[in-house]
Structure formats: C-alpha cells, structure tokens
C-alpha cells in the first residue's frame, strides 16, 4: 500500500487549502515568540561566560537557523506530499505500531510546550492589564483550545491581520533597542560555538514533528514557505534578543518573563506587548492541535473536539503548577530525540524509499530505521548530555565509562543528524520498500 490508501479521516477535513502566503505567515509567526530572547542568552553565552564573541553568536545563530529551518522545510515538503498528520506519516518509517513510539514523545513535548506558552501568555497579560494570574492562565488556555478547533481559519486570519501588526511591532522594538546606541562589548572567544549552533538548531527542529499537521493542507511550495517563513520570524526575533542583551546589559531579560517586563518600560510598550501576546497564542494553539492530531494516530475514530478540550484542559492545569525554567530543560531534552529522527525521515524519503511509503494500518516495522534513529539519539546524548537531573548524569557517566570527551568542534545536532542518516543508508544499501 502507499499513502494514497490512508483513510480519508486521517487525510484531514480541509485538504489543500493553505497558500504559500498562509504557510509563510504561520511559520514566521511561530518563529516570533516571547521565549526567544531567553534562548538568545544561551547563544550569546553558550558556556555561561561573557567571553564569547558577538560575531560568533551571529554566525552560530545564522548557521543554526539555516540548517534547522531547512530540515523543517524538508519535513514540511513530505507532509504536503503524503497529506496525513505528522505522526501518521511516521508509519512509513516504523510501521503502524512502531509509529506509536515517536507519537508518545511528540505528545509529551506538545503538551509541555502548550503549558509553557499558556504560562508565558498569562504572565505577560497580567503585567499589561493586571488581575489574578490564575484567571489569565485559564483564559489563555480556553482561547488556545478554541482556536485549535478551527486551525485553518485561524491561520488565514493570522496572515490577513495579526502578522502585519506583529511586523510593525517588531520594527518598533528594533528602533527602541537601537536608539540606546549599539556599543557591543563582548569577548573574542569562539569556544562554545557549536553548542550555540545546537541551541539555534533546536528551535526549528522542535517544530519538525508537528509541521506535517499543517503542510498536509498546503496547495504548493511547502518547503520554501516553511523554510523562509520560520527563518525570517525566528531570525528576526533572535537578533532582537541578542541586540537587547548587549545594548541594554540585559541579563535580566534572560528568562521567559524578563523580556515582557522590558517591553513595558518602553513608550507604547503596553500596546506592543498586547500585540505580541495575541501572536503568542498561535504557539499554544499549534501545540494543542498537534497533540490531538498525534493522538488520532492511535485511533482515527477518536473525537477531535473532545480531545482538544481534554488536552487544552491538561495544558492549562500544568501551567498552574509547573516550574517553567526546569520544565523547559526537560522539553529541550525531548526535542533532542527528534534531531536524529529527522535525519532518518529525510534520508529514507529522498534516497532509500524515494517517496514510496506504506502509511496504512497494515504498515510494518522497519527495524533498520529504528536502529538508525537509536544510534543517532545516542550520538546526540553522549556529545551533549543536557542539564536534566538524573538523565544528564547517566550520559555523563556513560562518557566516563567509554572514556569519551566531547571536543569543542562537535555539534550534537549536526553529528546526530548525519550519523542517523548515514546509518540508515548503510543498513539499506539498496532501495527497499516494505509492502503489506
């Protein structure tokens, strides 16, 4: 069977309605988020020191976003071709039952990111208007959940109205930051460059397991629209974050709430922040919607609206109780899972299977590709164990056990991607297509 045999209920209720402009607007908007300036600090100071070169930060940012956005665009292209949700697409790699493994990981990261985004929106709203934080969190969760019920309509509204206001707001913020005078005082060291690249890569890669949920509705140009849209949005806001950090001595900006507070100190800052809050809702709605799409990989008969209400409710409750700083570390650890997965997906689609996947309920497991994913994942973790207590300790102990010391030239993301792709290719020397 091929992907043309997938039931219509999995192919989506609104196939092929998104134009190039719709997709560009969606991904540029998803690239613009109030959480990016916090990530910018880790690119400016990848080893926690102030000796890192600002030029190195810019190069790492550009390289990481270019590579990550290209991977995101490549997976979007596949999604547009097969026309099914992202985790259903994983059947082509792991079979029906095997696809449940990446599905579970994707659900975990989507629910987590939904909660983080609701928390960011709620805190920003409280700063602008005031009122109980809990009320803002609940309201943010309700709005995000309702938008997840009508994703295509929201994307159309995003292109027509919201994005233009966000563009004007971003221009205003650049003018305000630059008006303080650009006097960059940074070190000359490039030590930690590849770690900074990994951080920049992580943002677009975190969306790769979701991108097909939207590109399956595309009329054309999924790669270019997704690649250029995310690169433009995230690149612009990352640069804004870097400039704010160096021109405003902004270490106090280096958390998910500090940037919102800094905006409020500007003339017309309340208006600017309100516009960014409206735009921030797309991150929460996209994660809720993709959680629902992922769950339907288990059963296409599950009611999408009821699932959306359930997931929105869970994310809202989590936003009321989680430690956002600690939880983000956990979410980035989950995101590391998807870097080698993307390597396997792209090499198989374009080289090994050449676009001929079985996505039906009878799709069978392909163990060689599961092995390639695992090898890539181990490569990532042994180079960059991360900072999650317990989990990171395990991988640091593994480094000691095998007498391995990561070198400064090693990028966990790039090497994991390459290793997983080459392993898949080595285990599949000829194009082999598994048919039921």
Residue, then its C-alpha position, 0 to 999 in steps of 0.5 A: x500500500x502507499x499513502x494514497x490508501x490512508x483513510x480519508x479521516x486521517x487525510x484531514x477535513x480541509x485538504x489543500x487549502x493553505x497558500x504559500x502566503x498562509x504557510x509563510x505567515x504561520x511559520x514566521x509567526x511561530x518563529x516570533x515568540x516571547x521565549x526567544x530572547x531567553x534562548x538568545x542568552x544561551x547563544x550569546x553565552x553558550x558556556x555561561x561566560x561573557x567571553x564569547x564573541x558577538x560575531x560568533x553568536x551571529x554566525x552560530x545563530x545564522x548557521x543554526x537557523x539555516x540548517x534547522x529551518x531547512x530540515x523543517x522545510x524538508x519535513x514540511x515538503x513530505x507532509x504536503x506530499x503524503x497529506x496525513x498528520x505528522x505522526x501518521x506519516x511516521x508509519x512509513x518509517x516504523x510501521x503502524x505500531x512502531x509509529x506509536x513510539x515517536x507519537x508518545x514523545x511528540x505528545x509529551x513535548x506538545x503538551x509541555x510546550x502548550x503549558x509553557x506558552x499558556x504560562x508565558x501568555x498569562x504572565x505577560x497579560x497580567x503585567x499589561x492589564x493586571x488581575x489574578x494570574x490564575x484567571x489569565x492562565x485559564x483564559x489563555x488556555x480556553x482561547x488556545x483550545x478554541x482556536x485549535x478547533x478551527x486551525x485553518x481559519x485561524x491561520x488565514x486570519x493570522x496572515x490577513x491581520x495579526x502578522x502585519x501588526x506583529x511586523x510593525x511591532x517588531x520594527x518598533x522594538x528594533x528602533x527602541x533597542x537601537x536608539x540606546x546606541x549599539x556599543x557591543x562589548x563582548x569577548x573574542x572567544x569562539x569556544x562554545x560555538x557549536x553548542x550555540x549552533x545546537x541551541x539555534x538548531x533546536x528551535x526549528x527542529x522542535x517544530x519538525x514533528x508537528x509541521x506535517x499537521x499543517x503542510x498536509x493542507x498546503x496547495x504548493x511550495x511547502x518547503x520554501x514557505x516553511x523554510x523562509x517563513x520560520x527563518x525570517x520570524x525566528x531570525x528576526x526575533x533572535x537578533x532582537x534578543x541578542x541586540x537587547x542583551x548587549x545594548x541594554x546589559x540585559x541579563x535580566x531579560x534572560x528568562x521567559x518573563x524578563x523580556x515582557x517586563x522590558x517591553x513595558x518600560x518602553x513608550x507604547x510598550x503596553x500596546x506592543x506587548x498586547x500585540x505580541x501576546x495575541x501572536x503568542x497564542x498561535x504557539x499554544x494553539x499549534x501545540x494543542x492541535x498537534x497533540x490531538x492530531x498525534x493522538x488520532x494516530x492511535x485511533x482515527x475514530x477518536x473525537x477531535x473536539x473532545x480531545x482538544x478540550x481534554x488536552x487544552x484542559x491538561x495544558x492549562x492545569x500544568x501551567x498552574x503548577x509547573x516550574x517553567x525554567x526546569x520544565x523547559x530543560x526537560x522539553x529541550x531534552x525531548x526535542x533532542x530525540x527528534x534531531x536524529x529522527x529527522x535525519x532518518x525521515x529525510x534520508x529514507x524519503x529522498x534516497x532509500x524509499x524515494x517517496x514510496x511509503x506504506x502509511x496504512x494500518x497494515x504498515x510494518x516495522x522497519x527495524x533498520x530505521x529504528x536502529x538508525x534513529x537509536x544510534x543517532x539519539x545516542x550520538x546526540x546524548x553522549x556529545x551533549x548530555x543536557x542539564x536534566x537531573x538524573x538523565x544528564x548524569x547517566x550520559x555523563x557517566x556513560x562518557x566516563x565509562x567509554x572514556x569519551x570527551x566531547x571536543x569543542x568542534x562537535x555539534x550534537x545536532x549536526x553529528x546526530x543528524x548525519x550519523x542517523x542518516x548515514x546509518x540508515x543508508x548503510x543498513x539499506x544499501x539498496x532501495x527497499x520498500x516494505x509492502x503489506 
